[in-house]
């Protein structure tokens, strides 16, 4: 342990039988030897010379050595220095001990720093600052805050260093209340005009989600630096306000402040999140103007921005213009091609990369999974395992996705074993991917067992994966039971309700569906288009069309998907006339119908026997909306003409089809010919059918002909 190491060194030094103190000339020689070693970069030898000396050296030399140990993170040498100092200097100056604490903090040895801090016979404000900073620097934010509180109780007045460390710790642990108290102290002790502390307050308020306070604090800074601007741009982006982040970025130029490279990167990522191509191109222009295009961080952000905005060729141009391409830029352009569906070119780029890391392997694998190319993805996984030993939680999630896509539960179980052996089972993202894999492979018992093994680690995503698995495998009643259990443990996410409402529709559980609808209203969930579509679908399946129409009409805006759900819901409930009356509103709202919409409209025409109207809509598809009719549209028209007895129209229609009618189509037309007495047409249909399907021939029997003739005579 660090504590015992420093103590042992001091103990050893005390056990040495010291010779009489060296003469001044000897001390000078040793000091010169130490300095010579330092000039040659031999820190270890320099400290060894000091450690072997039985007398103290000038305090300035100790301070110089502590600084070098901190820069090089040489903790062993730092311990030797501290041991020599406290052994041969009965009362070392406080500033040197503070320097030792700072060194231990920079060397990631907080225990050594705290031991020395506790043993100091006297401390000053610098001692407290050094220890607080050591805690904050090494991720012990709670201890840093506790020590700051203790410092105040001791009556030690904090300075700007203390405040900066404490505010940084508050930002990490999101301690908003204490941040406000520290803010008050900053004002009280006269540091309110300190730009560094002002920027720290902007940072902590932004991290704690009170962006209005962060902006107000930023506006109070008299002369914000480039760091201050970087903080406010970053915090706006992190709360999802990309528009304001980009606005603040451009405002920097009006204030004559040149952005940092990281500020450029943040602004470009904000443009990516909003698909703001125009603003992204303007930032690109600024990058070129101030000669930042060679910056690797900015160039990679430019590539990602163009990819996210759908301008892959522009991204490739930025990449090709780079003088030196590093791993980040290679990965960015390769990932762009993969995510854009141009998987072949992405693989070519991947193979051309001078080196690959786990991120580039994952990006390529994600491209295969995104396009559902499961076999290619599996082949790539095998190549990856042969080539590199690197693997992380993202890799495992993608591999589990491939197992689910291939429905290969045995391979999924092997991955499960790997997860256990290599300690990934505690990662909730991997756990949820494993749960999703078992569910999609249909092994619901394994999914349920693993779900319970997640125990306290599971989250809303875990519940959603389990509910979806049961609902998709027609175990809707169990899905509803799990939803009831979920409410004791976790607040449902809005994504779960679509799955649950579909489950209610599948088992015609109207009461359960109404309860979920009421639950969402009581708990303030937004009824967006997706949820409204699920509600309309559920009510239609449960034969409650009036509720479905009410939900549909209450929507502030309706897209083509919501319209299609309503159209088919009315069709399946035999409300063809109501559908045809409603469809006029779709055109008034400016919603462009698609092939699904026309399929529903034609079904409605079949339902109400409107042959002429059906013909009108069928022709509208290609003439007005440039939609090529599909198989289902031709089937609807055949059914419509057959039901309405329009045999001449049916004959013209089936003989003018752009493809050969199917056996099912010929069978339906032949039945219509028998019913309506179209013998000549029926014989032609039977002939065509029999050529396609000679095993079950069609034809008019003698009784059929007599019946048709008798019907015609009447």
N, C-alpha and C positions, 0 to 999 in steps of 0.2 A: 504493500500500500504506500501511497505517497507520503502520508504522515510519518510512518515508521522509517522510510528511506531518509528523510531529512534528519530525523532524530538520531538514527544510527550514525550518520556522517558526523554529527556534532559529538556524539559519544566517542567515536574513534579518534577524533582530533584531541579530545581531552585526555585520552589514554597515552598519547605519544609523549615519550620522555624528551622534552625539548632541551636543546642545547642552549647555551647563552645566546642572547640576541645578537644577530649579525651586525656588523658595522654598517654605517650609512652607505659606504661605497658598495657593499654587497647588496643592499636593498635597491640601490640605483641600478645595479647590474641586472637584478631579477626583473625590475620594472621594465628596463630596456628590452630584456628577452621576451617579456610578455607582449610588449608593444610590437616587437619584430614579428612574433608569431601572428599577431592580429593583422598586421599589414599583409602577411602572406596568406591570410584566410584560414589560419590554423587555430581555431578557437579552442578545440579540445586540449592542444598542447599548451596554449596560453593559460588556461584555467588550471591545468595540472601543475604548472610552475608555481602559480599562486597558492594552490592547495597544499603543496609540499613545503611552503615557507612557514616557519614557526613565528611569524610576526605580522602585524597588520600592514596593509598598504594604504596609500592615500585614498581618501573616500571618493575622489573624482575617478580613480581607476575602477573601483567597484561599480560606480554608476555607469561608466562607459561599458563595462563588461555585462552588466544586467541588460543594458539596451541591446547589445548584440545578441545575447541569449534569447531575448524576447523576439527579435526579428527572425532568428533562425529556429525558434521553438526548441531550443536546446535545454530541456528540463534537467538533465543530469548535471550539466555544467552549472545551471542556475542553483541547484541544490548545494553543490560544492561551494559556490560563492557565498550563499547565505550562511552555510555552516562555518566557513572561515571567518566571515564578518562578525557573527555573534559570539564566536569562540575567542577571538583575539581582540575584540573591541567591546569592553564591558558595557558601555553605553553608546551603541551605534546611533547615529543621527536618524531622526524619524523619517527624513526624506529618503534615506537609503532603504529603509525597511519598506516604505511605500513603493519604491521602485521594485523591490523584490516581489511584493504582492502583485504589482502590475505584470511583472514577468511571468509569475506562475499563472496568472489569468490568461495571458496570451499563449502560454504553453499548454492550456487546457487542464491544468492541475489545480482545481478549485480547493481540494482538501489541503494541499500545501499552503495555499494562500490563506485559508481560514485559520489553520494552525498558527501561522506566523502572526496573523491579525490578533488572535486571542492571546498570544504570548507577549505582545508588545507592552512594555511598561507604561508607555503613554502614547496617545494617538492624537493626530490633528485631523482637520477636515479632509486633507489629502488621503489619509489612511482609510477613512470611511468611503471616500470616492473610489479609491482603488479597489476596495473589496466589493462595493456595489457594482462597479463596472465589470469586475471579474465574474460575478454571478450572472449579470445580464449577458455578457459576451458568450458564456458557455451554456446558455439555455436554462439557467436556474432563475427564471423570472420571479417566481413566488418568493424565493429567498432574498432576491434583490429588493423586492418591495418590503418584505419584513424588516430587512436591515435598514432600509431608508426610514421606516417608522421608528425603529429603535434609535436611529441617529437623531431624529427630531426629539424624542423623549430625553436624550442625553443633553439636549440643548445645543447641539452642533448646528451651526448655520450652513445649509447646503449652498453650493455654488452652481454655476452653469453646467459643470461636468456631472454633478449629482443629478440635476434635473434632466439632462439629456439621457442618461442611463435609465433613470426611473421611467421617463416617458416612453422610451423604447420598450421597456418591460411591460408597461401598461398596454402598449399596442399589441404585444404578442399574446397576452392573456385576456385581452379585450376588457380591461378593467376601467370602464368609463367613469365610474364614481370617483375613484382615486385620481384619475386623470384630471378631472375638474378641480379637485383639491390641490393638486400639484400646479395646475394653471393659476389658481388663486395665489399660491405661494410665489410663483414666478413674478406675478404682478407686485406682490407685497415686497419682495426683496429687490425690485427695480430692474428685473431682467426682461421686461415686456418688449423692449426694442431689440432684443438679441435675435438676429435672423435665424441662427441655428435652432434656438428653442422655439421660435415661432414656427419654423418648418416642422419641428418635432411634434408640436401641438396639432398642426394641420394633419400630419401623418396619423397620430393616434386617434383623432376624431374621425378621420376617414375610415380607419380600420374598424372602429367601433360602430360604424354605420350611420353616424350623425353628420352626414355630408354638409348639411347647412351650417353647422358649427365650424366644420373644417373650412368651408368657403369664407365664412365671416372672419375666421382667424387669418386666413390667407390675405384677405383684403386689408387687414390691419397691419401687415408687414410693409414697412415703408419702401424698402428696396429689395424685393424678392430676388434671390439668386437663381441660377439655373437649377440648383438642387430643389429649391422651393417650388419652382414651376413643375419640375419632374414629379414631385410628390402629389400635387393637386391633380395633375393630368392622370397619374396612375390611380389615384383613389377614385376619381370619377369613372374610370374604365372598370375598376374592380367591382363597383356597385351596379354595373350594367348600363351606365349612362354614357355610352360611347359618343353620342352627339355632343354632350358638354365637354367631354375629354378632348375631342377634336377642336371644338371652339376655343378652349383654353390654350391648346397647342398653337393655333394661329394667332391668338392674342399675344403670345410671347414676342412675336416679331414686331407687333405694334409698340411693345414696351422696350424694343431694342435689346432683347435677351436672346442669346444664341442657345438653342436647345442642346441637351446632352444626347449622345447616341441612343441611350436608353429611352429618352423622351420621344425621339423619332420612332423607335420600335413600338412603344406603347401606342402612339397615335396611329401607326399603321395597323396594328392589331385591332384597334377600335374601329378603323375603317373596314377591316375584314369582317368584324362581327355584325356590321350594319350593311354590308355589301355596298359601301359608299365609294364607288369607283372614282367619281369625279374628285372627291377630296383626297383620295389615295393618290391619284395622278398628280394633284397639286403638290402633295408632300414629296412625291418622287421628283418633281421639278425643283423643289427647294434642295433636296438631297444632291442633285446634280450641280446646282448653282454653287453650293458651298463645298463641293468636292468631298462629299461623304459617301459616294457610291461604292467606295472600296471598303467601307466599314463592314465587317462580316455580319455583325448583328443586324444592321440596317438592311443589307442586301438580302438576308434570309427573310426578314420581315416583309420586304417588298415582294419577294417571290410568293410568300404565303398570301399576301393581300391580293395579288393578281389572280392567284388560284381560286381563292374564296369568292372573288367577284366574277368568276367565269372567264377570265382572260388568260388562258393557259399559255397562249403564244407569247403574250407580253412577259409572262413569268419566265418563259424559256429565253427570251431576249435578254432579260436582266441577268440570268444565269450565264449565258454565253459570253456576256460582256465582262464578266469578272476575270481579273488578271490571274488571281490564284483562288481556286475553289477548295474550300475546306469541307470537312465532314458534314457540318451543319447545312451549308448551301446545297451539297449533293443530296442530302436527305430531304431537304425542303422541296426541291424540284421533282425528285423521284416520287415523294409522297403526293405531290400535286397531280402528277399523271395517274397515280394509282387511285386517288380519291375521285378523279374525273372520269374514271371508267376506261382509261386508255392503258389497260393493264400490260399489253405487250410492250409498249414503249417504256412503261415504268420498269418492267423487268430488264429491258436492255440497259437502262440507266443504272439499275441496281448492279448489274454485272460489270458495268464500266467503272463503278466506284473504286477508288484506290484502296479504301478500307471501309469496313462496315462496323457499326456498333449495334447494340441491342435495339436502339430507337429505329435505325434504318431497317433492320430485320422485321421489327413489329409493323412498321409502316407498309412494307411490301406485303406482309401476311394480311394486314387489314384490307389492302386493296382486293385480294382474292376473296376474302369473306364478304366484303361489301357487294361484290358481284355474284355471290353465291356459287363461286367456282370451287366447290368443296374438294374435288379430286386434285385439282392443281394446288389448292391450299395444303392438302395432306402431303403431297410430294414436296412442297416447299418446306414444310415442317421437318420432314425427314432430312432434307438437305441442311437445314439449320442445325439440327442436332448433331449431324456429322461434322459440321464446319466449326461451330462455336459452342462453348460451354455456358455462355451467358444466357440467362433466362430471368425474367422478372414477372411481376404479377400481371402486366399487360399481355405478355406472351401467353401465359397460362389462360387468361380470359379468352384470347383469340383461339387457342387450341381447343378449349371447351366449346366454343362457338362452332368450330369445325366438326367436333364430335356430334353436336346437336344437329347440324346440317346434314351429316351423313347418317343420322340415327344410329350411330355406332356406340352403344352404351358400354360395350366391353372396353373399347379404347378409352372411353370416359372414365371408367373405373380405374384403369391404369394411371391416368392422369391424376385421379383422386389420390391414389397411393403415392405418387410423386409429390403431390402437395403436402401430404402428411410428413413424408420423409425429409422434406427440405424446409419445413417450417412456414409454409404459406397459408396454412389452414386458418390462422388468425386474421388474415386479410379479408375484410368484408366484401371487397370487390370480387376477389377470387371465390369466396363462399357463395355469393349470389350467382356468379357465372356457373358454378357447379350445380346449384339448385335449379337454375334455368335449363341446364343440359339434361339433368334427370327428368325434368318435367317434359321437355320437348321429345325426349326418347320414349316417353310413355311409362317410365318406371316410377309411378307415383308413390309407391311405398318407400323407395329409396329417397325420393325427393322429400317426403314427409319426415323420414328419419333424420336426414341431414339438416332439415329445417329446425328440428328440435335440438340438434347438436349445436347449431349456431347460438342457441340460448340467448344470453343478453347481448351478444354481438350483432344480432340481426336488426335490420332497419326496415323502413317502409318498402324499399326495393325488394327485400326478401319476401315480405308478405305479398307484394304484387306478383312476384314470380310464382309463388305457390298457388295463389288464387287463379292466375292465368292458366297454369298447368291443368288444374282440375276443371276449369271451365272449358278449355279447349278439348279436353278428352271426355266431354259430356258428363262430367261429375258435378253438375251445377249445384246440387243440394249440399254437397260437402263444401263447395266453394262458399256458399252462403253461411255455412256454419263457421268456417275459418274467418269470414268477415266479422261475425259476431265476436269471436275470440280476439280479433285484432284490436277492437276498440278498447280493450282493457290495457293494451300495451303500447299502442302507437296511433298517432293521428293518421288516418288514411290520406294518401296523396290523391290528387285529382285524376291521375292516370288509372287508378284502381277502379274508379266508378264505371268507366267504359266497359271493362271486363265483367264487372258484376251485373250491369244492366243487360249485357248480352247473355249472361248466364240465366237471368230471370226470364228473358224472352225465350230461351231454349226450353225451359221447363214450364212455360206459361204461368210463372209465379207473379201474378199481378200485384198481390198484396206486398210481397217482398220488394218488388220494383217501386211501388209507391212509398214504402218505408225508406228506401235508399234516396228517392227523390226528396222526400221530406227532410232526411238527414242532411243532405247537401244544402238545402235552403236554410235550415236552422243554424248550420255551422258556417254560413257565409261563403260557401264555395261558388266560384264563378261558373255560370252556365255558358261556357264557350261553345263554339260550333261543334266541336267533337262530342262534348257531353250532350248537347241538344240532339245531335244525330243519334246517339245511343239511347236517349230517352224516347225519341220518336220511334226508333226501331223496336224498342221494348214494348211500348204501348200498342203499336200496330200488331206485333206478334201475339199480344195478349187480347186482341180483339177490342181494344179500347181506343177507337179511332178519334173520338172527340177530344180526348186528352192529348193525343198525338198532334192533332191539328192546332190545339191551343198552344202547345210548346213551340210548334213550328212557326206560328204567326207572331208569337211574342219576341222572336229573334230580331235583334237590331239589324243584322245583315245575314243574308243567306247565300251560301256558295252552292256550286253545282252538286256537291256531294250530299249536302243536306236536302236539296231538292230531290235528288234521286232516291234517298231513303224514304221521303214522304210519298213520292210517286209510286214506288213499289209497295209501300205499306197500304196505300189505297187500293192498288190492284189486287193484292192478296186478300183484301177484305171485301172484294166485289164492289168497290166504290168507283167504278170507271167513269160514271157521269160526273161525280164530284171532282175527279182528277182532271177531266177535260175542261171543266169550268175554272179550275185553279191554275191550269198551265199558262193561261194568258198573262197572269201576274209575273211569271218568270221573265217573259220578254220585256215587260215594263220595267223590271228591276235591273235590266241589262246583264242578266246572267246567261252566259252562252251554254246551250245544252251540249251534251256529248253523246256518244253512241249508247251509253247506258240510259240516258234520259229518253231517247227515242225508242229504245226497247220497251220501257215502261209505258210510254204513250201508245205504242202499237198494241200492247197487251190490253190497255184500257179500251181501245177501239174494238178489239176482239170481244171484250166483256159486254159492250153495249151494242155490238153488231153495227158499227159505223164503218162500212166499207169505203165509201167515198172519202171520209175524213182520214181514214187510215192511209189511203192512197196518197192523199195530199201531204201528210206528214212524212211518208216514205220518200216522196220526191223532194221534199224540203231538205232532207238530210244531205243529199249530194249537191242539189242546186244552190241552196242558200248557205249551208254551213260546211260544205266541202268534207263531209263525213262519208266515207265509203261504207255502204251497208254490209253488215256481217251476216254470218250464218243465221243467228237468232232473229235478225230482222226479216230475212226471207221466210223463215219458219212462221213468224207471226203473220205475214201477209198471206201465206198459203192457208193458215188456219182461219184468218179473217174472211177470205173469199169463200172458203169451204163452208163456214158456218152460215154465211149470208146467202149461199147458193148462187154466187156470181160465177157461173161456170165459164162463160166466155172470157171474162177478165182473168180467171184463174188459168185458163189455157194459154192466153197471151203471156201471162206473167211467167209461168213455169217454162215456157219455150224460149223466153228471152233472157233467162237468168245467165249471168256471166260464167257460171260454173255448172257442172253436171249435178242435178239434184241427187240427194242421198236416197237410200232405200226407204228410210222413214218418211221422207217427203212424198215419194211416189205412193207409198202405202196410204198416207193421209189423203192424197188427191184421189186415189182409186175409191176409197170409202165414200168420198164426196160424190164421185161420179155414180156410184151405186145408189146413193140416197136421192140424188136429184135427176137420175135418168139420163145421164150423158154417156150413152153407150159407145159412140165412136171415139170420143175423147178417152173414155175409160179403157177401151181396148188398146189405144196407143200407150197409155200410162202403164197398163199391165205388161205390154211388150218391153217397154224400157226397164221396168222393174225386174222382169224375169231375166233380162240380160245381165243385170247387176247381181241378182240374187236367185240363181236357178234352183237352189235347194228348197225354197219355199215359194213356188210360183203363184201368181195371181191370175184370175180369169173370171169371166161371167159364167155362172151356171145357168142351165135351162130355166130353172125356176126364177132366177134373177131377171132373165130377159123377159119372161112372161109378165112378171110383176112390174117391170119398167114399162112394157108396152101397155099394160092395163092402166097404169097410172097416167100415161100420156093420153090414152083415149078418153079418160074421164075429163 
